[in-house]
């Protein structure tokens, strides 16, 4: 069943890449032969775990050796406005004897123990390489535990060896559509309820978005999965519209929710002033089309005008210092294009953006915002080439994740974390202002002028 599920994900009809293929090419799927090191950036288990762990009030139980839980625990800086249970690590800690004798009984006992001790609304059980290879049937164990204990126990079949972190993200979406979404009927469903898919509340930035929506009278039923509660995710099928932030990860989930419950979706971004405004317009327009009061459109335009004017005025002092600065954007996914617009709004030049984790639609948007310059789209840059780029002065700052920061720092070039480990909120209008402020702080830090000077022993007398 897992093999069939993976094959279906590889031929996803909602994916822009597959839509552009012929019927015969589409049948071949997108799967590639795995090679050693393919999961170095995160395996399928890791992708499933980080996609689901932001559901804050449930137990996340890893069925495998303790190292799997240790390596995946709390890797994303996802915030919460309430429960802290998701921050605890739970594992069955499979030993050599468990591998010989099987770990199903140990898993069942672990499920019973966490339910008795923590009383969560649900337990998510994650398959790992070891438990999959020894043949533990976590689906059967979870089904038995659910029936006997009365608490939903959700199997997440994404052992690391099946593929990359992105595949794990999509398998997490499959677990939600198969076992969670649609299992609860709320009594308060309204005409302006929406879901945001592929948003993980990094650094707590959903607070900024939730406030904008609340001012418009729009209720966020749930984000999937940032700062989410299990019961809200279970009732996500009652929303009137879905916004997809990271299409590569959860486009299948969005498509299946449209097919099963008729919920339309669009892809948008809350990074940058104009993108935030366009996302709000798209949400309001979709809700009005589905029966919400048309006054929502007027209210949205009023809020956009007010917020844009306020944000541009607040950013004015930074424009003189940042205009003309050259940025290397080395990230991926939705940020490969959404952050470009945010930087350009300040007059900065993007000299390159990584599209190694981006869909074809992401690449097209990035290319459009870079004026059609394909040379600025890069899959990957070798560390030595990146280092030389900084030494030659072709970029003034790099925005990326933590793994590539050391190349910039070695070249004595400012670096700013824009990925999941960051501690600053960059979404919405206030988030754009914070991003500009952090870039300015990084570029203006006096440490750079000091370390670029020759050391005393390098000065010839």
SULFEN-V822106 format. One record per helix or strand of 2 or more residues. SS is the DSSP state (2 for helix, 1 for strand). FROM is the first residue (numbers start at 1). LEN is the number of residues. If there is no record, write none. Layout:
ss:SS from:FROM len:LEN
ss:SS from:FROM len:LEN
//
This chain:
ss:2 from:2 len:9
ss:2 from:16 len:4
ss:2 from:23 len:6
ss:2 from:44 len:9
ss:1 from:59 len:5
ss:2 from:66 len:7
ss:2 from:85 len:3
ss:1 from:90 len:2
ss:2 from:96 len:6
ss:2 from:104 len:15
ss:1 from:122 len:6
ss:2 from:129 len:5
ss:2 from:138 len:12
ss:1 from:152 len:5
ss:2 from:160 len:3
ss:2 from:165 len:15
ss:1 from:193 len:7
ss:2 from:206 len:10
ss:1 from:219 len:7
ss:2 from:230 len:5
ss:2 from:236 len:3
ss:1 from:241 len:4
ss:2 from:247 len:15
ss:1 from:264 len:4
ss:2 from:273 len:17
ss:2 from:295 len:28
ss:1 from:326 len:5
ss:2 from:335 len:10
ss:1 from:349 len:6
ss:2 from:360 len:10
ss:2 from:374 len:3
ss:1 from:377 len:2
ss:2 from:383 len:9
ss:1 from:397 len:4
ss:2 from:402 len:9
ss:1 from:414 len:4
ss:2 from:428 len:17
ss:2 from:447 len:5
ss:2 from:456 len:3
//
